[in-house]
């Protein structure tokens, strides 16, 4: 692709975003964006790169200070030491949640996009971490902190910030606006130009940008270029669904929003062919899928329906809903992939469960989680009524017992249920991501919740490095047992071409107690039948129901055992997972027929 081709592509996106601009202004803006990204003719790549992910890709989600050292060491350095000591080879990428100076929301109210928070480390620490793992960082694109220099300029009427923020007349009917919070949408702010009402989707310390001003777009392209210079290669577009506003509607997922994502992809992938965009859109399935575009928008989308559905399935002992959901999910187009997760720094979102679980089932789930010590956060609907927005709980405690257990106390199957959840995560189409507190089986942090009063802090524990090391060295602790079990499953996954993020997937029908699906490698040489008992009952599965090819030998990759077809059935204990494969597992770190990315892509 030539520079002229890139200019045409960028200009086409800009025409859809800013139709009021004339051709000359569009061309000048396109040139400014390309210049800001420092794209030279010899640096312009073909774009829409070939897949640069495979079954070996596994991400970790963590705050920079999730593990804190008592020594005089920056948290980013402590994190890198921990990851290299315990997870090198198990994870390929790490999403370090906002590590910039901030004023609230644990980093998502950014007060300076250009620096690393001095309490966490510096850019050299970020680059060092990026030398060991693919580094994902948040591009907090919808809003910034009210303490940011730009917003202070807005208040005093100085450039450039005076025109960077979205304001609206409070007399407008804004009741249709979709929001994840219950605070007032508009904040009254005294400025040099009089009182103005600033749009605040997430809260009054997080003021929304006005992307109708092209200079705001240019600012974020400058930020992207800075992050690329510091070796960040995966960009998580935080809250991107909200960035364009049109009063009178729901102000969510508007056409200009999608066009901006496509524009950013065009610039990013031409700057670095291995850079990726992942959109964070905590919304119902159909709207979420739209961020793939025509394989020209996000490289990946968060699979937000998976956490509430999988947690409900394991607590309810019935896979009917998650099975119906899986059958309705289209395969990701080549060049895109699902970003699968069960837990994160945020809660378990409930909007993605809308239409998948009934109101009664959601109420049952909420009651069960509250018995296990969890909390519920709320949002404002279009009618300004409260509805549950997310569940705040550690995944370890969320899976402590079934919904039928009215005690809420951990039962004898908590560990097996927890491992089963992640075995499903690892086998599904897409790239799996583990929240650090899931890998470590961290429980609810009641003390931090009580101290801050913020529900999300219940699942944002900060470990003492010495205490964590002591627990992980104790093979009898559930923390050590979980980490060892999950690392073992990850190692198995990484050897299987059938677990490539874009390998074929079909849902199997083996009853409501068995969540099962079939994966087949892109070159069709390996098949894996992932069978998961999601209930408290033992299940006997006739091999004839699975339709194993009887001319091949079959093995359970999890146990390493050969499966004799004349056994007639497989018996699954409660929460047991079996990965039936036509490839023999061996002890050399690969399947007998090989598992290289090159072989799988041929």
C-alpha positions as CSV (number, residue, x, y, z in Angstrom):
1,X,0.0,0.0,0.0
2,X,1.3,3.4,-0.9
3,X,1.1,6.6,1.2
4,X,-1.6,7.8,-1.2
5,X,-3.7,4.7,-0.6
6,X,-3.4,5.2,3.2
7,X,-4.3,8.9,2.8
8,X,-7.4,7.8,0.9
9,X,-8.4,5.3,3.5
10,X,-8.0,7.8,6.3
11,X,-9.8,10.5,4.4
12,X,-12.8,8.1,3.8
13,X,-13.1,7.5,7.5
14,X,-12.9,11.2,8.3
15,X,-15.6,12.0,5.8
16,X,-18.0,9.8,7.7
17,X,-17.0,11.2,11.0
18,X,-17.0,14.9,10.0
19,X,-19.4,15.2,7.0
20,X,-19.6,19.0,7.5
21,X,-15.8,19.5,6.8
22,X,-15.0,20.4,3.2
23,X,-12.6,18.3,1.1
24,X,-9.6,20.5,1.8
25,X,-10.1,20.3,5.5
26,X,-10.5,16.6,5.3
27,X,-7.2,16.2,3.4
28,X,-5.4,18.5,5.9
29,X,-6.8,16.5,8.8
30,X,-5.8,13.2,7.2
31,X,-2.3,14.6,6.6
32,X,-2.1,15.8,10.3
33,X,-3.1,12.3,11.6
34,X,-0.6,10.5,9.4
35,X,2.2,13.0,10.3
36,X,1.3,12.6,14.0
37,X,1.7,8.9,13.7
38,X,5.1,9.6,12.0
39,X,4.2,7.3,9.1
40,X,6.8,7.7,6.3
41,X,6.3,6.2,2.8
42,X,8.8,3.4,3.5
43,X,6.9,2.6,6.7
44,X,3.5,2.1,5.2
45,X,2.6,-1.5,5.4
46,X,0.0,-3.5,3.6
47,X,-2.4,-3.3,6.6
48,X,-4.9,-5.9,7.8
49,X,-2.1,-8.1,8.9
50,X,-2.1,-11.9,8.9
51,X,-3.0,-13.5,12.1
52,X,-0.3,-13.0,14.7
53,X,-2.0,-15.1,17.4
54,X,-2.3,-18.8,18.0
55,X,-3.1,-21.3,20.8
56,X,-0.1,-20.3,22.8
57,X,-1.6,-16.8,23.5
58,X,-2.9,-16.4,27.0
59,X,-3.3,-13.0,28.7
60,X,-3.1,-11.9,32.3
61,X,-5.2,-8.9,33.6
62,X,-3.7,-7.1,36.6
63,X,-3.1,-3.8,38.2
64,X,0.5,-2.7,38.4
65,X,0.3,-2.8,42.2
66,X,-1.7,-6.0,42.7
67,X,1.5,-7.4,44.3
68,X,3.4,-5.0,46.6
69,X,6.9,-5.5,48.0
70,X,8.0,-4.4,51.4
71,X,11.3,-3.5,49.9
72,X,12.2,-0.2,48.2
73,X,11.0,-1.5,44.8
74,X,8.5,0.0,42.4
75,X,5.3,-2.1,41.9
76,X,5.9,-2.5,38.2
77,X,9.3,-4.1,39.0
78,X,7.7,-6.4,41.6
79,X,5.0,-7.4,39.1
80,X,7.6,-8.3,36.5
81,X,9.6,-10.3,39.0
82,X,6.5,-12.3,39.9
83,X,5.4,-12.9,36.3
84,X,8.8,-14.1,35.3
85,X,9.1,-16.3,38.3
86,X,5.7,-17.9,38.2
87,X,4.1,-17.3,34.8
88,X,6.9,-17.2,32.2
89,X,5.8,-19.6,29.4
90,X,2.3,-19.7,30.8
91,X,1.1,-16.3,29.6
92,X,2.1,-14.5,26.4
93,X,0.6,-11.1,27.2
94,X,-0.2,-8.9,30.2
95,X,-2.8,-6.2,30.4
96,X,-1.5,-3.7,33.0
97,X,-4.6,-1.7,34.0
98,X,-4.1,2.1,34.0
99,X,-0.7,3.0,35.2
100,X,-0.9,6.7,34.7
101,X,-1.5,9.5,37.2
102,X,-5.2,9.5,38.2
103,X,-7.6,11.0,40.6
104,X,-10.3,8.3,41.0
105,X,-11.8,5.0,39.7
106,X,-8.5,3.2,40.3
107,X,-6.8,4.7,37.3
108,X,-9.7,5.2,34.9
109,X,-9.9,9.0,35.7
110,X,-6.6,9.8,34.0
111,X,-5.0,13.1,34.9
112,X,-1.9,12.7,32.7
113,X,-1.8,10.4,29.7
114,X,1.9,11.1,29.0
115,X,3.6,9.7,32.2
116,X,3.6,6.6,34.4
117,X,2.3,7.2,37.9
118,X,5.5,7.8,40.0
119,X,4.2,5.5,42.7
120,X,4.2,2.6,40.2
121,X,7.4,3.1,38.3
122,X,8.4,4.8,35.0
123,X,8.5,4.2,31.3
124,X,11.6,2.1,31.6
125,X,9.7,-0.3,33.8
126,X,6.9,-0.5,31.2
127,X,9.4,-1.2,28.4
128,X,11.1,-3.8,30.5
129,X,7.8,-5.6,31.0
130,X,7.1,-5.3,27.3
131,X,10.4,-7.0,26.6
132,X,9.1,-10.2,28.3
133,X,5.4,-10.1,27.4
134,X,3.0,-8.6,24.8
135,X,1.9,-5.5,26.7
136,X,-1.7,-4.3,26.7
137,X,-2.5,-0.8,28.0
138,X,-5.8,1.1,28.3
139,X,-6.5,4.0,26.0
140,X,-9.1,5.7,28.2
141,X,-10.7,7.4,25.3
142,X,-14.2,8.5,26.5
143,X,-13.2,10.8,29.4
144,X,-10.4,12.1,31.6
145,X,-10.1,13.3,35.2
146,X,-11.6,16.6,36.2
147,X,-8.1,17.4,37.5
148,X,-6.5,17.0,34.0
149,X,-4.8,20.1,32.6
150,X,-7.2,20.1,29.7
151,X,-10.2,20.3,31.9
152,X,-8.6,23.0,34.0
153,X,-8.1,24.9,30.7
154,X,-11.8,24.3,30.0
155,X,-12.7,26.0,33.2
156,X,-10.4,29.0,32.7
157,X,-11.3,29.3,29.0
158,X,-7.7,28.6,27.7
159,X,-6.6,26.6,24.7
160,X,-6.6,23.9,23.8
161,X,-8.7,22.3,26.5
162,X,-11.5,24.9,26.4
163,X,-13.0,23.1,23.4
164,X,-12.2,19.5,24.4
165,X,-15.3,18.6,26.5
166,X,-18.9,17.8,25.7
167,X,-21.5,20.1,27.2
168,X,-25.3,20.1,26.8
169,X,-28.3,22.2,27.7
170,X,-29.9,20.7,30.9
171,X,-33.3,21.6,29.4
172,X,-32.8,18.8,26.7
173,X,-34.5,15.5,27.2
174,X,-31.6,13.2,28.0
175,X,-33.7,10.4,29.5
176,X,-32.9,8.0,26.7
177,X,-29.2,8.1,27.3
178,X,-27.8,4.6,28.3
179,X,-25.5,4.8,31.3
180,X,-23.6,2.4,33.6
181,X,-24.0,4.7,36.6
182,X,-26.8,6.3,38.7
183,X,-25.1,9.7,39.2
184,X,-26.5,12.8,37.3
185,X,-25.4,12.8,33.7
186,X,-24.7,16.6,33.5
187,X,-22.4,18.3,35.9
188,X,-22.8,22.1,36.5
189,X,-19.3,23.7,36.2
190,X,-18.6,27.4,36.7
191,X,-16.2,28.6,33.9
192,X,-14.8,31.8,32.6
193,X,-17.6,31.7,30.1
194,X,-20.3,31.2,32.7
195,X,-21.9,28.1,34.1
196,X,-21.7,25.1,31.7
197,X,-23.1,21.6,32.0
198,X,-20.5,19.0,31.3
199,X,-21.4,15.5,30.1
200,X,-20.2,12.8,32.6
201,X,-21.1,9.3,31.6
202,X,-19.3,7.6,34.5
203,X,-19.2,10.2,37.3
204,X,-18.4,13.8,38.0
205,X,-14.7,13.2,38.2
206,X,-14.7,11.7,34.7
207,X,-15.6,14.3,32.2
208,X,-16.4,13.3,28.6
209,X,-14.4,14.4,25.6
210,X,-16.1,16.0,22.6
211,X,-14.9,14.1,19.6
212,X,-16.9,16.5,17.3
213,X,-13.7,18.6,17.7
214,X,-11.1,17.0,15.4
215,X,-8.4,18.3,17.7
216,X,-9.5,15.8,20.4
217,X,-9.0,13.0,17.8
218,X,-5.5,14.3,17.1
219,X,-4.6,14.4,20.8
220,X,-5.4,10.7,21.1
221,X,-3.4,9.8,18.0
222,X,-0.5,11.6,19.7
223,X,-1.1,9.4,22.8
224,X,-1.2,6.3,20.7
225,X,2.1,7.2,19.0
226,X,3.7,7.7,22.5
227,X,2.5,4.3,23.7
228,X,3.9,2.6,20.6
229,X,7.2,4.3,21.2
230,X,7.2,2.7,24.7
231,X,6.6,-0.7,23.3
232,X,2.9,-1.0,24.0
233,X,1.4,-3.2,21.2
234,X,-2.1,-3.9,22.4
235,X,-4.6,-1.1,22.8
236,X,-7.7,-1.6,25.0
237,X,-10.2,1.0,24.0
238,X,-11.9,1.6,27.3
239,X,-15.6,2.6,27.3
240,X,-15.3,3.3,23.6
241,X,-19.0,2.7,22.9
242,X,-19.9,6.0,24.6
243,X,-17.5,8.4,22.8
244,X,-20.0,10.0,20.3
245,X,-23.1,11.8,21.6
246,X,-26.3,12.8,19.9
247,X,-28.8,14.1,22.5
248,X,-32.3,12.6,21.9
249,X,-31.0,9.0,21.5
250,X,-29.2,6.5,23.7
251,X,-25.7,7.9,22.7
252,X,-24.3,4.4,22.5
253,X,-22.6,2.6,19.6
254,X,-23.2,5.4,17.1
255,X,-21.9,5.2,13.6
256,X,-19.3,7.8,14.2
257,X,-18.0,5.7,17.1
258,X,-17.5,2.7,14.8
259,X,-15.8,4.9,12.2
260,X,-13.4,6.3,14.8
261,X,-12.4,2.8,15.8
262,X,-11.8,1.9,12.1
263,X,-9.7,5.0,11.6
264,X,-7.6,4.2,14.7
265,X,-7.1,0.7,13.4
266,X,-5.9,2.0,10.0
267,X,-3.3,4.2,11.6
268,X,-2.2,1.7,14.3
269,X,-1.8,-1.3,12.0
270,X,0.2,0.8,9.5
271,X,2.5,2.0,12.2
272,X,3.1,-1.5,13.5
273,X,1.9,-4.7,11.9
274,X,1.9,-6.5,15.2
275,X,-0.2,-3.9,17.1
276,X,-3.8,-4.8,18.0
277,X,-7.0,-3.0,19.0
278,X,-9.3,-4.6,21.6
279,X,-12.7,-2.9,22.3
280,X,-14.1,-2.9,25.8
281,X,-17.9,-2.7,25.3
282,X,-19.9,-4.1,28.2
283,X,-23.1,-4.3,26.3
284,X,-25.5,-7.0,24.9
285,X,-24.1,-9.5,22.5
286,X,-25.4,-8.2,19.2
287,X,-24.1,-4.7,19.8
288,X,-20.8,-6.1,21.1
289,X,-20.3,-8.2,17.9
290,X,-20.7,-5.1,15.8
291,X,-17.2,-3.9,16.9
292,X,-15.6,-6.5,14.6
293,X,-17.0,-4.5,11.7
294,X,-16.1,-6.3,8.5
295,X,-12.8,-7.4,9.9
296,X,-11.8,-3.8,9.6
297,X,-12.6,-2.5,13.1
298,X,-11.4,-4.1,16.3
299,X,-9.0,-7.1,16.0
300,X,-10.7,-8.4,19.1
301,X,-13.7,-7.8,21.3
302,X,-14.3,-8.8,25.0
303,X,-16.6,-11.7,25.2
304,X,-18.8,-10.1,27.8
305,X,-21.6,-12.6,27.8
306,X,-19.3,-15.4,28.9
307,X,-18.8,-14.4,32.6
308,X,-22.4,-14.1,33.7
309,X,-23.5,-17.1,31.7
310,X,-20.7,-19.4,32.8
311,X,-21.0,-18.4,36.5
312,X,-24.8,-19.0,36.4
313,X,-24.3,-22.3,34.6
314,X,-21.9,-23.7,37.2
315,X,-24.0,-22.5,40.1
316,X,-27.2,-23.7,38.6
317,X,-26.0,-27.0,37.3
318,X,-27.7,-26.6,33.9
319,X,-26.0,-25.6,30.7
320,X,-29.1,-24.9,28.6
321,X,-28.5,-21.1,28.4
322,X,-24.8,-21.1,27.7
323,X,-25.3,-23.8,25.1
324,X,-27.9,-21.8,23.3
325,X,-25.6,-18.8,23.5
326,X,-22.6,-20.7,22.1
327,X,-24.7,-22.0,19.2
328,X,-25.7,-18.4,18.4
329,X,-22.2,-17.0,18.4
330,X,-20.7,-16.6,14.9
331,X,-17.1,-17.7,14.4
332,X,-14.8,-14.7,14.4
333,X,-13.7,-13.8,10.9
334,X,-10.0,-14.6,10.1
335,X,-8.1,-11.5,11.2
336,X,-10.2,-11.2,14.4
337,X,-10.7,-13.1,17.6
338,X,-12.8,-13.3,20.8
339,X,-11.1,-12.1,24.0
340,X,-12.5,-14.6,26.5
341,X,-12.5,-14.0,30.3
342,X,-14.5,-14.9,33.3
343,X,-13.3,-12.4,35.8
344,X,-11.6,-9.0,35.7
345,X,-10.9,-5.9,37.7
346,X,-14.5,-4.9,37.1
347,X,-17.5,-6.8,38.2
348,X,-19.4,-9.5,36.3
349,X,-21.5,-7.4,33.9
350,X,-25.2,-8.1,33.7
351,X,-26.1,-6.1,30.6
352,X,-24.5,-8.8,28.4
353,X,-26.8,-11.4,30.0
354,X,-29.9,-9.5,28.9
355,X,-32.0,-11.7,26.6
356,X,-29.9,-14.7,27.7
357,X,-31.1,-15.1,31.3
358,X,-34.6,-14.2,32.5
359,X,-35.1,-11.6,35.2
360,X,-36.0,-14.4,37.6
361,X,-32.8,-16.2,36.8
362,X,-30.7,-13.0,37.3
363,X,-32.5,-12.4,40.6
364,X,-31.6,-15.9,41.7
365,X,-28.0,-15.4,40.6
366,X,-27.8,-12.1,42.5
367,X,-29.2,-13.7,45.7
368,X,-26.7,-16.5,45.5
369,X,-23.8,-14.2,45.0
370,X,-24.9,-12.0,47.9
371,X,-25.0,-15.1,50.1
372,X,-21.4,-15.7,49.2
373,X,-20.4,-12.2,50.3
374,X,-20.7,-10.4,46.9
375,X,-22.2,-7.0,46.2
376,X,-24.4,-5.6,43.5
377,X,-23.8,-2.3,41.6
378,X,-26.5,-0.5,39.8
379,X,-27.1,1.6,36.7
380,X,-29.7,4.1,35.5
381,X,-32.0,2.9,32.8
382,X,-33.5,5.2,30.1
383,X,-36.5,5.7,32.4
384,X,-34.1,6.8,35.2
385,X,-34.9,3.6,37.2
386,X,-32.2,1.4,38.8
387,X,-31.3,-1.9,37.4
388,X,-28.5,-4.2,38.4
389,X,-25.4,-3.4,36.3
390,X,-22.8,-5.8,37.6
391,X,-21.9,-8.3,40.4
392,X,-18.9,-7.4,42.5
393,X,-17.3,-10.5,43.9
394,X,-14.1,-12.5,43.6
395,X,-14.5,-15.5,41.3
396,X,-13.2,-17.8,43.9
397,X,-16.0,-16.8,46.3
398,X,-18.6,-16.5,43.5
399,X,-18.1,-20.3,42.8
400,X,-18.1,-21.3,46.5
401,X,-21.4,-23.2,46.3
402,X,-24.5,-23.8,44.2
403,X,-27.6,-21.6,44.1
404,X,-29.5,-24.3,45.9
405,X,-27.2,-24.0,48.9
406,X,-28.8,-21.3,51.1
407,X,-25.8,-21.1,53.4
408,X,-23.5,-19.4,51.0
409,X,-20.6,-21.2,52.6
410,X,-17.9,-23.0,50.5
411,X,-18.9,-26.5,49.7
412,X,-16.7,-29.6,49.1
413,X,-16.7,-28.9,45.3
414,X,-15.5,-25.3,45.3
415,X,-12.0,-26.1,43.9
416,X,-13.3,-28.5,41.2
417,X,-16.0,-26.0,40.2
418,X,-13.4,-23.2,39.9
419,X,-11.0,-25.3,37.8
420,X,-13.8,-26.4,35.6
421,X,-14.7,-22.8,34.9
422,X,-11.2,-22.1,33.6
423,X,-11.0,-25.4,31.7
424,X,-14.0,-24.2,29.7
425,X,-12.4,-20.7,29.3
426,X,-9.2,-22.4,27.9
427,X,-11.0,-24.6,25.4
428,X,-13.4,-22.1,23.8
429,X,-12.8,-20.3,20.5
430,X,-10.8,-17.2,21.2
431,X,-7.8,-16.1,23.3
432,X,-8.2,-16.7,27.1
433,X,-7.5,-14.0,29.7
434,X,-7.0,-14.6,33.4
435,X,-7.5,-12.0,36.0
436,X,-4.6,-12.2,38.4
437,X,-6.9,-12.9,41.3
438,X,-8.4,-15.9,39.5
439,X,-5.0,-17.4,38.9
440,X,-4.2,-16.9,42.6
441,X,-7.7,-17.9,43.9
442,X,-8.0,-14.7,45.9
443,X,-11.1,-14.3,48.0
444,X,-13.3,-11.3,48.7
445,X,-11.3,-8.4,50.1
446,X,-13.9,-7.2,52.7
447,X,-11.3,-5.0,54.5
448,X,-10.5,-3.0,51.3
449,X,-14.2,-2.7,50.5
450,X,-15.0,-1.4,54.0
451,X,-12.2,1.1,53.8
452,X,-13.1,2.6,50.4
453,X,-16.8,2.0,50.2
454,X,-16.4,1.1,46.5
455,X,-18.0,-2.3,45.6
456,X,-15.3,-3.1,43.0
457,X,-12.6,-3.1,45.6
458,X,-13.9,-6.4,46.9
459,X,-12.1,-8.0,43.9
460,X,-9.0,-5.8,43.8
461,X,-6.9,-7.2,46.6
462,X,-3.3,-6.1,46.9
463,X,-1.1,-9.0,47.9
464,X,2.0,-8.6,50.0
465,X,4.8,-10.2,48.0
466,X,6.2,-12.1,51.0
467,X,2.7,-13.4,52.0
468,X,1.9,-14.5,48.5
469,X,5.2,-16.3,48.0
470,X,4.7,-18.1,51.4
471,X,1.2,-19.3,50.3
472,X,2.4,-20.4,46.8
473,X,5.2,-22.4,48.4
474,X,2.7,-24.2,50.6
475,X,1.4,-27.0,48.3
476,X,-1.6,-27.5,50.6
477,X,-2.9,-24.0,50.2
478,X,-5.7,-23.6,47.7
479,X,-3.8,-20.7,46.2
480,X,-0.9,-23.0,45.2
481,X,-3.2,-25.8,44.2
482,X,-5.2,-23.5,41.9
483,X,-2.2,-21.9,40.3
484,X,-0.6,-25.3,39.6
485,X,-3.8,-26.8,38.2
486,X,-4.4,-23.8,35.9
487,X,-0.8,-23.7,34.7
488,X,-1.0,-27.4,33.8
489,X,-4.2,-26.8,31.8
490,X,-2.6,-23.8,30.1
491,X,0.4,-25.9,29.1
492,X,-1.8,-28.5,27.6
493,X,-3.8,-25.9,25.7
494,X,-0.7,-24.3,24.2
495,X,0.3,-27.6,22.6
496,X,-3.0,-28.1,20.7
497,X,-3.6,-26.8,17.2
498,X,-7.3,-27.5,17.7
499,X,-7.3,-24.8,20.4
500,X,-6.1,-22.1,17.9
501,X,-8.3,-19.0,18.6
502,X,-9.8,-19.3,15.1
503,X,-10.1,-23.1,14.9
504,X,-13.6,-24.6,14.2
505,X,-16.1,-24.9,17.0
506,X,-19.4,-26.8,17.2
507,X,-21.7,-27.2,20.1
508,X,-22.5,-30.7,21.3
509,X,-25.7,-31.9,22.8
510,X,-25.1,-34.3,25.7
511,X,-27.7,-33.2,28.1
512,X,-28.2,-30.3,30.4
513,X,-25.5,-31.4,32.9
514,X,-22.7,-31.6,30.3
515,X,-21.4,-28.5,28.5
516,X,-19.6,-29.8,25.5
517,X,-18.2,-28.6,22.2
518,X,-15.9,-29.8,19.5
519,X,-12.8,-28.0,18.2
520,X,-11.0,-28.8,15.0
521,X,-7.6,-27.4,13.9
522,X,-7.5,-25.1,10.9
523,X,-5.7,-27.8,8.9
524,X,-8.3,-30.3,10.1
525,X,-5.7,-32.7,11.4
526,X,-6.7,-32.5,15.1
527,X,-10.0,-32.8,16.8
528,X,-10.8,-32.2,20.5
529,X,-14.0,-32.9,22.2
530,X,-14.2,-30.7,25.3
531,X,-16.6,-32.3,27.8
532,X,-17.4,-30.5,31.0
533,X,-19.6,-31.7,33.8
534,X,-21.1,-28.5,35.2
535,X,-23.1,-30.2,37.9
536,X,-22.9,-31.9,41.2
537,X,-24.0,-35.2,39.7
538,X,-21.8,-37.9,38.1
539,X,-22.7,-38.3,34.4
540,X,-22.2,-41.4,32.2
541,X,-21.7,-40.3,28.5
542,X,-22.1,-43.0,25.8
543,X,-19.2,-42.8,23.4
544,X,-21.7,-43.3,20.6
545,X,-23.2,-39.9,21.5
546,X,-19.9,-38.2,20.8
547,X,-19.3,-39.8,17.4
548,X,-15.6,-40.5,17.8
549,X,-14.0,-41.7,14.6
550,X,-13.3,-45.4,15.3
551,X,-10.3,-45.6,13.0
552,X,-8.3,-43.2,15.2
553,X,-6.9,-43.5,18.8
554,X,-8.3,-41.1,21.3
555,X,-6.8,-39.7,24.4
556,X,-7.9,-37.5,27.3
557,X,-5.3,-34.7,27.2
558,X,-6.1,-33.7,30.8
559,X,-5.3,-37.1,32.4
560,X,-3.1,-38.3,29.6
561,X,-5.0,-41.6,29.4
562,X,-6.0,-43.5,26.3
563,X,-9.7,-43.8,25.8
564,X,-10.7,-47.3,24.6
565,X,-13.7,-47.2,22.3
566,X,-14.9,-50.6,23.5
567,X,-15.4,-49.0,27.0
568,X,-18.8,-47.8,25.6
569,X,-18.9,-44.8,27.9
570,X,-17.0,-42.0,29.7
571,X,-17.9,-41.3,33.3
572,X,-17.5,-37.7,34.4
573,X,-17.3,-36.9,38.1
574,X,-18.8,-33.6,39.3
575,X,-17.1,-30.6,37.6
576,X,-14.6,-32.9,35.8
577,X,-13.3,-31.9,32.4
578,X,-12.1,-34.2,29.6
579,X,-10.4,-33.1,26.5
580,X,-10.7,-36.0,24.0
581,X,-8.1,-35.7,21.2
582,X,-7.0,-37.8,18.3
583,X,-3.5,-36.7,19.1
584,X,-1.4,-38.6,21.6
585,X,-0.1,-36.4,24.4
586,X,3.5,-36.9,25.3
587,X,6.0,-35.6,27.8
588,X,8.1,-33.6,25.4
589,X,5.9,-30.5,25.4
590,X,4.0,-31.2,22.2
591,X,1.4,-33.5,20.8
592,X,2.7,-36.4,18.8
593,X,1.8,-34.9,15.5
594,X,3.3,-31.4,16.3
595,X,1.6,-28.2,17.2
596,X,3.5,-25.4,15.5
597,X,1.7,-22.3,14.3
598,X,3.1,-22.7,10.8
599,X,1.8,-26.2,10.5
600,X,-1.7,-25.1,11.7
601,X,-1.9,-22.2,9.3
602,X,-1.0,-24.2,6.2
